[in-house]
Every structure is written in C-alpha cells, then in structure tokens.
Amino acid sequence: MNVAVCIKHVPDTEAPIRVRADGRGVEESGLPFVVNYYDEHGVEEALRIKERLGGTVTLVTAGPPRAAQALRTGLAMGADAAIHIEDPVLDDADHLGVAKALAAAVSAQGCDLVICGKLSTDDNAAVVGPAMAEFLGWPQATAVTKLELGTGAATVHRQVEGAVEVLEVTLPAVITVERSINEPRYPSLPGIMRAKRTPITRRTLGDLGLTLGEAGSTAARTEVVGWSPPPQRRAGRILEGEAAQVVKELVHLLHDEAKVL
C-alpha cells in the first residue's frame, strides 16, 4: 500500500500573529512555523498502514523554502520520501491552485491512497483535500475518525451530530482526517538523523506540466483583499448589589448594549 500524505507548514497556533503593514498577509519575521497539527495525524495514520500492510509513505508539500522543515519532521517520524513543490508563482495561487499542484504530484507517484489533515490551522478552509479528489477523479471521505482498509476499498467512520456515519470508498481515494483518529508518535533520534540525510525531491509547476494563468492551471480564482487583526476586547464589568437588582441590570446590558437578547 503506497500512501501519499499532504502536509503544510503553518504558524504555530501558540505564537502571537501580526498582520503585515500592507494588510496583505501575516508578518513572518520571527514567527515560528510547525507542521499543521491535523497533518501530523495524517502522517501517523499512513505510518500505521505501512506497518500493517507494507508499502511506502511519501510526503508532499507545496510552499516556500521553509516548508522543507515540515517534510523533515515527517521523515523523522518514519516517512520514506518527500516531494517539495517549490515555485514562486504559487505565491499567487489560491486553495484550488495548490490542490491542482498537489494532485499532479500525487498522480505522478502512482499512490493507492492520499491522506490529508481535515484542515490547516492557518486558514481553516478545508478545501485542498476535497479539491484534490476532484482533480484526481477519485472518491473522497472527509473528517474521518477511523480508517479500515480492505481489498480495493476503505471503510471510514465520520463523527456526525449524535451519530457515527460509516462509508465505504473504493481505492484509490483521498481521505482527510480528524485529530481524534490517532496520537502521533514523536520522532526518534535515529529517525531525526535519517531525515537529515534523506534527499527531498523538488518540483516546479513546470515539472508537473502546470502553468499559471491558463485554463486548467493553477490560476487563482479567489483573491485575499486584506487582513486585519480582531478588535481588542473591552474590559469586563462587575455588577454589584442585591441579586434581583444585578439580574435586572444584567438583562438591560445584554439587551441594550451587547444586543444579544
């Protein structure tokens, strides 16, 4: 079973985020980046499949030079190979453009299964995995909490409101996973040393037969017109007095000032 795992290098959610002065993105200077948390669970699930069924685990990412750090982390966990789609024109691509590039790289690998995180923590879009399935023409299952592989098919469990949905999809397929599907392993020291020696295959859009700005390419269909930090929260208020009077005042504030009633 040859599995490809798509991963993304994202800002650490514990770090303070600053909007660039031009309002067109995040200020990356001094900002720590990590493997997207959902994608770590995707890597772990692929490694468990490899341990049960054999095969290979190939990591794929699309992004700037720093994204290679995410690939090194996955290699240290135990992945066999890594592909880095690195092309300046991807800076102008949207989610569909990135999905097109990832799908082209995966298609060239001849994989049996593609695993992605349910979403990336930098934008919460949850678009790339499903879009990849469409570009590949493969079935898909999203937000999977349990994955079972059989002959030519996979059975997946999805948590829905008040129930668990069980689906069967034929292989090859694209699966996006929830964080509850497993607990990712820590990279071992031998794994870290091996990851430093493992070559990363680099591909441009041209290598994948893609161009920017033409039909069927990675041309952006959406544009981010601006970023802005959330407004600062006002200081809280403490109401004092008799319970009946406090409740009356609280209802008044919620209705007339907060306008939530």
Disulfide bonds with the S-S distance in Angstrom:
none
